[in-house]
Amino acid sequence: MPAITNKGHSGSINDLTSSAMTTAQKKADDATEALGGGMRSLAGTLREKAPMGGTMGQMASTAATTLDRTGRYLQEEGLSGMTDDVMHMVRKHPLPALAIALGAGFFLAQLCSSGRR
């Protein structure tokens, strides 16, 4: 009895998987770029509408600058660039990265368990 193989279909399955991954990555990068554009637009609106002086003006200016920088980063780097940057930071500083991961995990566990009570 001949063995049943999937050789004829494995190429097409791999192609479909690769195509789906490429499409998902493109959509994620597009969404990240759109988010960056929205942040930069919000920064411009904040600069226009905020008071020019005083503590509130200074706080608004700082927030607008931060929004603009973050928006530019998101537009230029996209999701794949952010992933590369995070991986680089984890490799460069593994212990702080582990501490942050543990803290985030603890926070999420507390958040999830508080909803069950």
C-alpha positions in Angstrom: 0.0 0.0 0.0 1.5 3.4 -1.0 2.2 6.0 1.7 0.0 9.1 1.7 2.0 12.2 1.4 1.2 15.9 1.3 4.1 16.9 -0.9 1.9 18.4 -3.5 0.0 20.6 -1.0 2.8 21.6 1.3 4.1 24.2 -1.1 0.7 25.8 -1.5 0.1 25.7 2.3 3.5 27.4 2.9 2.7 29.9 0.2 -0.7 30.7 1.8 0.8 31.0 5.3 3.6 33.2 4.0 1.1 35.4 2.1 -1.2 35.7 5.2 1.8 36.6 7.4 2.9 39.3 4.9 -0.6 40.7 4.7 -0.9 40.8 8.5 2.4 42.5 8.8 1.5 45.0 6.2 -1.8 45.8 7.9 -0.1 46.1 11.3 2.5 48.5 9.8 -0.2 50.5 8.2 -2.1 50.7 11.4 1.0 51.7 13.3 1.8 54.4 10.7 -1.8 55.7 10.9 -1.6 55.8 14.7 1.7 57.8 14.4 0.0 60.3 12.1 -2.9 60.7 14.5 -0.5 61.4 17.3 1.3 64.0 15.3 -2.0 65.6 14.3 -3.1 65.7 18.0 0.3 67.3 18.9 -0.4 70.0 16.3 -3.9 70.6 17.7 -2.6 70.7 21.2 0.0 73.3 20.2 -2.7 75.5 18.5 -5.2 75.3 21.3 -3.0 75.3 24.4 -2.2 78.5 26.4 1.1 80.1 25.4 2.5 80.7 28.8 2.4 79.5 32.4 2.5 76.1 33.8 -0.4 74.8 31.7 1.3 76.1 28.5 4.6 74.4 29.5 2.8 71.1 30.2 0.9 71.3 27.0 4.1 72.0 25.0 5.9 69.1 26.6 3.0 66.8 25.9 2.8 68.0 22.3 6.5 67.5 21.8 6.3 64.0 23.2 3.3 63.1 21.0 5.1 64.5 18.0 8.3 62.5 18.6 6.4 59.3 19.4 4.2 59.8 16.3 7.2 60.3 14.1 8.9 57.2 15.5 5.8 55.1 14.8 5.5 56.4 11.3 9.2 55.9 10.5 9.9 52.6 12.3 6.5 50.8 12.1 5.7 47.7 14.1 8.7 45.7 12.8 11.1 48.5 13.7 9.6 48.7 17.2 10.0 44.9 17.6 13.7 45.2 16.6 14.2 48.0 19.1 12.6 46.1 21.9 14.7 43.0 21.1 17.9 45.1 21.1 17.0 46.6 24.5 16.3 43.2 26.0 19.6 41.9 24.8 21.4 44.9 26.0 19.7 45.1 29.4 18.3 41.6 30.2 17.8 42.0 34.0 15.7 45.2 33.8 13.7 43.7 30.9 13.0 40.6 33.0 12.0 42.8 36.0 9.6 44.7 33.7 8.2 41.5 32.3 7.6 40.1 35.8 6.0 43.3 36.9 3.7 43.5 33.9 2.8 39.8 34.4 2.0 40.5 38.1 -0.1 43.5 37.2 -2.1 41.6 34.5 -2.6 38.7 36.9 -4.0 41.1 39.5 -6.2 42.8 37.0 -7.6 39.5 35.8 -8.2 38.1 39.2 -9.9 41.3 40.5 -12.5 40.8 37.8 -13.4 37.4 39.1 -14.1 38.5 42.7 
